[in-house]
Amino acid sequence: MEFASQSEDTLMSHRMAAIHNRRYANIFWVAVLMMLLSGSVFTPAEAAIRLPKITEKYEFYVQVVRSDFTFSNSTAVRIWGKGAPDPSPPFAFGDAVVFDDKITKGPDFFSQELGRIHGVFFDACYNSTGCLKLLVVATLDFTAGKLIGTIPITFLEDLTIPVRTYSFSGGTGDFILTQGFGVVTPTVLADGYLRSHTVLRINRQFTTQSAF
């Protein structure tokens, strides 16, 4: 009987030791998990960099001078196609026009210059009657004003639509790691001018410091 009692005591002590071991093991793994998670917790400064920013509105005008009227100093020239160097419609499939237009703060041609838009557009309609769609590849180059830097844009412009849009993602300077879209309203003026009113909506997802 005494031997049986000693065996029960031994068995009980083993069970209690196993329970303590499991408790210590659980505490150990919880500590490891907390250490791993602590590496992904942002400090207040880091969180400020990563939090989305409020979308900004940036408004400007693009001034185009066309040589098919009275001006010889055209800012757009057809470099390939039947109507060269006339940059105005009608276009044929594959026609290419290079442009370097002034960006201004206000609608007047002689208002403050914010930069230039450099690029080329191609007629992208193949044997389509009444199709007026241009593939535009350009860079908005802002050298003065509120924001400084460049925005590359590529979009299909439908000339039959009075209000056109394009999207962008990234850029240089103040536009590093930003994204947004532009709303363009073109107006044909007298004396060979074409003016486009553009409103950019810019989402600054990151500050520029996070890129370095």
Phi, psi and omega per residue, in radians:
M1 nan -0.703 3.114
E2 -1.140 -0.621 3.110
F3 -1.150 -0.718 3.128
A4 -1.132 -0.667 3.137
S5 -1.161 -0.672 3.094
Q6 -1.145 -0.642 3.123
S7 -1.147 -0.699 3.120
E8 -1.149 -0.701 3.114
D9 -1.124 -0.702 3.121
T10 -1.122 -0.771 3.139
L11 -1.086 -0.722 -3.141
M12 -1.135 -0.721 3.123
S13 -1.118 -0.636 3.100
H14 -1.139 -0.695 3.140
R15 -1.143 -0.756 3.119
M16 -1.109 -0.653 3.106
A17 -1.147 -0.681 3.129
A18 -1.144 -0.690 3.117
I19 -1.110 -0.774 3.115
H20 -1.091 -0.695 3.130
N21 -1.088 -0.727 3.122
R22 -1.124 -0.679 3.123
R23 -1.100 -0.807 3.122
Y24 -1.095 -0.654 3.117
A25 -1.135 -0.732 3.128
N26 -1.104 -0.761 3.118
I27 -1.072 -0.702 3.136
F28 -1.074 -0.828 -3.090
W29 -1.231 -0.568 3.048
V30 -1.119 -0.708 3.114
A31 -1.115 -0.728 3.107
V32 -1.087 -0.760 3.136
L33 -1.082 -0.725 3.122
M34 -1.131 -0.637 3.104
M35 -1.140 -0.706 3.127
L36 -1.155 -0.734 -3.121
L37 -1.191 -0.552 -3.119
S38 -1.098 -0.431 3.122
G39 -1.248 -0.383 -3.117
S40 -1.765 0.014 3.114
V41 -1.440 2.237 -3.101
F42 -1.442 2.448 2.919
T43 -1.251 2.863 3.111
P44 -0.960 -0.668 3.136
A45 -1.164 -0.736 3.127
E46 -1.160 -0.689 3.133
A47 -1.102 -0.624 3.115
A48 -1.117 -0.577 3.122
I49 -1.253 -0.662 -2.993
R50 -1.557 -0.329 -3.113
L51 -1.210 2.488 3.104
P52 -1.071 2.554 3.105
K53 -1.740 2.819 3.119
I54 -1.261 2.440 -3.137
T55 -1.130 2.301 3.126
E56 -1.735 2.690 3.047
K57 -1.923 2.218 3.139
Y58 -2.277 2.099 -2.995
E59 -1.995 2.411 3.111
F60 -2.773 3.111 -3.122
Y61 -2.270 2.492 3.056
V62 -1.894 2.200 -3.090
Q63 -1.850 2.116 -3.113
V64 -2.004 2.308 3.039
V65 -1.923 2.117 -3.083
R66 -1.825 2.357 -3.042
S67 -1.370 -0.133 -3.096
D68 -1.377 0.021 3.077
F69 -1.954 -2.034 -3.016
T70 -1.822 -0.161 -3.050
F71 -1.689 2.364 3.076
S72 -1.624 -0.318 -3.125
N73 -1.608 1.057 -3.091
S74 -1.159 2.466 3.067
T75 -1.670 0.079 3.067
A76 -2.462 2.238 -3.095
V77 -2.332 2.268 3.062
R78 -1.332 2.068 -3.090
I79 -1.715 -0.192 3.114
W80 -2.624 2.257 3.113
G81 2.376 3.086 -3.026
K82 -1.210 -0.529 -3.024
G83 -1.738 0.265 -3.078
A84 -1.062 2.438 0.024
P85 -1.605 0.218 -3.135
D86 -1.112 2.089 -3.058
P87 -1.583 0.070 -3.026
S88 -1.682 2.816 3.060
P89 -1.070 2.790 0.092
P90 -1.392 2.660 3.111
F91 -1.942 2.771 3.016
A92 -2.014 2.719 -3.100
F93 -0.960 2.173 3.136
G94 1.688 -0.157 3.083
D95 -1.019 2.498 -3.106
A96 -2.257 2.357 3.126
V97 -2.235 2.207 3.050
V98 -1.680 2.419 -3.124
F99 -2.399 2.659 3.089
D100 -2.534 1.520 -2.968
D101 -1.829 2.612 -3.132
K102 -1.377 2.436 3.030
I103 -1.852 2.191 -3.111
T104 -2.124 2.750 3.136
K105 -1.252 -0.695 -3.126
G106 -1.998 3.091 -3.103
P107 -1.248 -0.428 -3.124
D108 -1.215 2.436 -3.105
F109 -1.021 -0.564 -3.063
F110 -1.748 0.270 3.046
S111 -1.293 3.063 -3.035
Q112 -0.944 2.256 3.117
E113 -1.476 2.188 3.137
L114 -1.684 -0.312 -3.115
G115 2.775 -2.702 -3.125
R116 -2.413 2.745 2.953
I117 -2.018 2.052 -3.109
H118 -1.898 2.421 3.097
G119 3.034 -2.876 -3.131
V120 -2.580 2.553 2.997
F121 -2.267 2.615 -3.095
F122 -2.148 2.516 2.972
D123 -1.221 2.133 -3.031
A124 -1.909 0.309 -3.127
C125 -1.802 2.128 -3.132
Y126 -1.798 1.908 3.101
N127 0.881 0.808 3.120
S128 -2.080 1.978 -3.135
T129 -1.182 2.231 3.120
G130 1.379 0.087 3.136
C131 -1.472 2.188 3.118
L132 -2.271 1.320 3.131
K133 -2.142 2.301 -3.089
L134 -2.070 2.328 3.020
L135 -1.527 1.990 -3.046
V136 -1.834 2.217 3.046
V137 -2.194 2.007 -3.004
A138 -2.663 2.996 3.067
T139 -2.333 2.162 2.999
L140 -1.434 2.099 -3.055
D141 -2.034 1.729 -3.122
F142 -1.624 2.090 -3.104
T143 -2.012 -0.049 3.135
A144 -2.646 2.882 3.100
G145 1.700 -2.788 -3.034
K146 -1.147 -0.727 -3.084
L147 -2.112 2.380 -3.128
I148 -2.095 2.289 3.123
G149 2.570 -2.992 -3.105
T150 -2.167 2.655 3.060
I151 -2.282 2.023 3.043
P152 -1.421 2.390 3.139
I153 -2.327 2.517 3.027
T154 -2.485 2.151 -3.110
F155 -2.771 2.875 3.096
L156 -1.740 2.019 -3.082
E157 -1.731 2.116 3.092
D158 -1.661 1.953 -3.064
L159 -1.255 -0.202 3.128
T160 -1.474 -0.155 -3.121
I161 -1.705 2.224 -3.078
P162 -1.189 -0.526 3.123
V163 -2.132 2.160 -3.084
R164 -2.010 2.725 -3.135
T165 -2.314 2.713 2.994
Y166 -2.575 2.720 3.119
S167 -1.986 2.813 3.085
F168 -2.601 2.787 3.111
S169 -2.573 1.967 3.118
G170 1.557 3.031 -3.123
G171 2.932 -2.745 3.106
T172 -2.174 2.940 3.104
G173 1.102 -2.229 -3.137
D174 -1.228 -0.112 -3.101
F175 -1.845 0.191 3.095
I176 -1.103 2.294 3.087
L177 0.968 0.678 3.012
T178 -2.007 2.891 3.026
Q179 -2.557 2.836 -3.126
G180 2.987 -2.812 3.138
F181 -2.622 2.757 3.111
G182 -2.050 2.474 3.072
V183 -1.974 2.080 -3.006
V184 -2.007 2.254 3.071
T185 -2.138 1.781 -3.111
P186 -1.458 2.621 3.102
T187 -2.397 2.230 3.076
V188 -1.544 2.144 -3.110
L189 -1.908 3.074 3.128
A190 -1.319 2.909 3.053
D191 1.100 0.487 3.011
G192 1.497 0.177 3.140
Y193 -1.608 2.521 2.949
L194 -2.271 2.148 -3.089
R195 -2.091 2.351 3.116
S196 -2.052 2.183 3.048
H197 -1.570 2.146 -3.056
T198 -2.164 2.363 3.040
V199 -2.121 2.065 3.067
L200 -1.623 2.398 2.966
R201 -1.943 1.966 -2.997
I202 -1.962 2.200 3.065
N203 -1.834 1.919 3.131
R204 -1.533 1.571 -3.112
Q205 -1.236 -0.498 -3.140
F206 -2.374 2.685 2.977
T207 -1.387 2.788 -3.103
T208 -1.142 -0.413 -3.123
Q209 -1.138 -0.470 -3.085
S210 -1.270 -0.147 -3.116
A211 -1.538 -0.095 -3.042
F212 -2.153 nan nan
